[in-house]
Amino acid sequence: METISHTLELTLASVDTIENAACDCAARAGFESDDLDRIALAVREAFTNAIVHGNRYRCKKIFVTISRTASRLEITISDQGAGLFWPSVADPTSPDAFLRTSGRGLYLARTFTDELHVRRGAFAAPPWCWSSM
């Protein structure tokens, strides 16, 4: 079992830091190239969502925990925002959303994970999960 925790600032360098840490841990768990690419994209989108929509670019922190067991990789990303109401998130596949410049991050994260949980509340931890092969 391996657990890594990070407290990160709202910077582009932080996005790279957490993406690399997640992919390094996933590689140690046995994930290969295509899966590593999917994990990288899901983590990047989730972390960016926490910066933009959770913390709204304010000087707040984002907390990340990466846990690996023999059968599971779990990445928990928590921001200091008010949270979101999952059912109110617009469907990015609808015709109305086609020309929008944003709004696909959680959709992509959900697409590239085995499980996606979003919890509302102060420091509620939404895990982004992958199962090992």
Secondary structure, 3 states (H helix, E strand, C coil): CEEEEEEECCCHHHHHHHHHHHHHHHHHCCCCHHHHHHHHHHHHHHHHHHHHHHCCCCCCCEEEEEEECCCEEEEEEEECCCCCCHHHCCCCCCHHHCCCCCCCHHHHHHHCCCEECCCCCCCCCCEEEEECC
